[in-house]
């Protein structure tokens, strides 16, 4: 889809050049990663992407997962600011500890028939325990939906409960997106679970252990009488970088010439 055709979409807030490029590359892909630094507007890109798919009749639901300290901002600010006015939405914020009749009624509105765009915003911590995973599955089963994970490094550890729960949902979504300013926080191995969520075949590794063997250098040491394997270096990183290019967009703030200067 050309930039000119994207411009026929009714933006609520004017996009910058790098945001248009990201949309052009990603809007109709089944899976995509927005690796965009803070301040470059990745939230807007995700909202416009979901809105385009909704306008085309390709989705009618969005499950947005974000860290506890961030997810309310999507509800209070990001979506109201950037979601076009012509889209009628029903948006509900998941509240793990709220079992009130009012909250239950709000959640049930996400299953009413009609043409509204249904948006469920959940905190990633809700997938560690409780009924969060079951409700997310119920939502996805009732919609043609996109799942988007903001600050996707929150699922970088394959063995955690929340990572396993979210990876189990991937097959129930028509489209998948991840967003983060830095996909690697401590190690290139952080990429495995994030890419597994998008599509298990993207990196040509179904197992974290074969992925680790390909891209990490390890050695065994003795700790309290036990032999433990530790990572001492990395390899084949150029190959890994090339593998993620087709399904990701990297944006650094210093490269965005049309961004306004920061106001203090």
N, C-alpha and C positions, 0 to 999 in steps of 0.2 A: 504494500500500500504506500503510495507516494505521500510526501509531506503535503502536497496540494490537496489531496483527498482527505488527509487527516484534518486539514484546516476547515473542511466542511462540517466537521463535528463542532458542536456549539460549546466551546470552552467557557467555563464560568470565570476563570482567572487566566490571564494571558500566559502561555508557556514561553520558556526560554529556548534557545536553539538546541541545547543539549537535551532538553526534555522532549522536544519534538523528535530528535534523532532516536532517543530511547523508545518512544512510542512507535515510530516507524519500524524499528527492528523487532518489536515484541508483541504488538497489540493482539495478533491472532495466533501466537505460538501457544502450544499446549503447556509449555513450561518455560520460565525465563527468570533470570536473576538480575536484580537491579543492585549492583555494587556501586553505590553512589554516596560520596562523602556527605557528612552532615552539612546542611546549608545549600545543597544542590537541588533539593526539592523532590526527593524520591517518593514521598507520600503523595504529592500531586500526580506524579506519573502513574502510580498504582491506581489512584482513584479515576483518572481519565481512562486508563486501560480498561478497568472494570466497567466504566460507563459506556465505552465504545462497544464492548461485547454485549452489554445489556441492550443498547440501542439496536444492535444487529439481531437481537432475539436469540443470542447464543447462550446467555446465562440469565437467571432470574434471582440468583442468590450470591452473596459474598460472605465467606467466613474469614474474618480478619483476626489473627492471633498476634499479640504483642506482649512485651513484658509488663508486669504489674504497674510499674511507674510511668508507663507510656500509653497504655491502651485507652485510658480515659480521654487522652488528648485527641485521639482519633474521633471519638464520639462528640466531644465538646467543641473541637476546633477544625481539624483537618477535613473531615467529610462535609460539615456544613459550609466550609469555605470554598471547597473545590468541586463538590458534586453539582453538576448542572441543574438549574432550576426546573428544566422540563422533565426531569426524572422524579417521579413520586416514589418516595422510599418509606420503608418501615424499618427502623433501626433500633436494636436492643443491645444494651450493655450487660454482659454476663456478670453476675455478682455471686460469687461462690457461697458466701455466708447468708445470703438473702433467700429465705424459703417462704417469704410472705405470699399471700394470695395475689397481691398486686403484681409482684415480680413474675409469678407464674402466669398471670393473665398477659403480661407484656410479652413473655416468651412465646405464649401460644399464638400471638398475633403473627408470628413468623410462619405459621402454617395455614393461614387463611388464604383462600384462593383469590385471584385477582391479578392485576398487572403491575402491582407495586414491586419495587426492587427491595428484596429482603436482605438486610445486613445484620449479621451477628458478630459482635466484637467480644472476644474472649482474651483473658490474660493467660499467658503460657503456663503459669504455675497451676492453673486449673486442670492441666493434663497430667499432673503428678499423682493425683488421688481424687476420690469423690466421683460425682456423676458428670463431670465435665466432658470426658471422652464420649460417654454414651449420648449426651445431648448433642454434641458436635456431629456424631454419626447420624443421629435422627434428622438433624438439619440438612446435612448433605444428601441423605437418602430422599428427602422431599423436594430437592431443588436440582436444577442444572447450575452448578455452582463453581466458583473460583475459591481456592484457599490461598491466602497470602500470609506469610510470616514476616512480621517486622522484627528487626534485630535478630536475624535468623541464626546467629552464632549461639543463641540460647538452646539450639538443638544440635550443637556440634559434638556432643558426647553420645556415642551410639548406645551405651549401656543404661542411660537414665530412663526412668519411667516415662517422663514426658516426651522424650525423643521417640521411644518405642510407640507410644500412644498416637503421636502425630504422624509418624511414618505409616502406621496402620490405616490412617484416614486417606492417604494420598490417592488410592485407587478409586475412592468415592467422589473425587472432584474432577470436573471436566477440564479445569485449568488450574495451574499451580504457579505461584510466584514467591520468591524470597527477596527480602530487602535488607541491606546492611551497608554501613559505610566502610567496614573492613571485614571481609569474609574470613580472614585469618587473624586470630588474636594472639595465639601463642605458637601455633604449628601449622604447616600446610595440611596436616592430617585433619584439621578442623573442617576442611571442605567436604569430607566424605558424606557425613549424614545430611548436610545441607543439599548436596547434589542428589543423594538417594531420595530425598523427599520430592525433588523435581521429577526424576526418572531414574530408576535403578541402573539403566543401561548407559547413562551419559558418560560415565568414566570407565566403562568396560570392566567394572569390578563389582561383583555381587557381595563380596565379603570384605569387611574392614581389614581383615588380616592379610588378604592378598594385596589390598590397596596399600597397607602399611609396608608390606615387604617390597613393593615396587618403588615407593617414594621415601622411605625412611631407612637410615642405617642404624642398626641396633647391635647391642652386645649384652651379654649376660654378666651380672655381678652377683655376689653373694651378700645377702642381707639377713642377718640373724639366722644363719644356717640354711637359708633358702636361696635358690638360684632365681634371680629376677631379671627379666629382659627390660632394658631401658633404651630410649632413643638417644643416639649420640650425634646424629646428623641427618641430612636429607640429600636426595638425589633425583635425577630425572625431572627437575622442577620446570624446565623449559617445555617438556612434553606435557606436563600437567597444565601449564598455563595455556598451551595451544588447545587442549581438550575443552577447557571451559569457555573459550572465546565464542563459539557459535551460539551459546545459549545465555550469554551474559553481556551486560553493558557496564563498563567501568568508567566512572566519572569522578575526577578530582576537582576540587574547588578552584585550584589555581589555573585549571585549563578552561574555565568558564568565563570567557572574556566579557559576556554581556550581563553578568551578575552585578547588581549594585554593590557599592562599597558597604561594609558593615557599619551600622550606626551604633554608637555606644551611648 
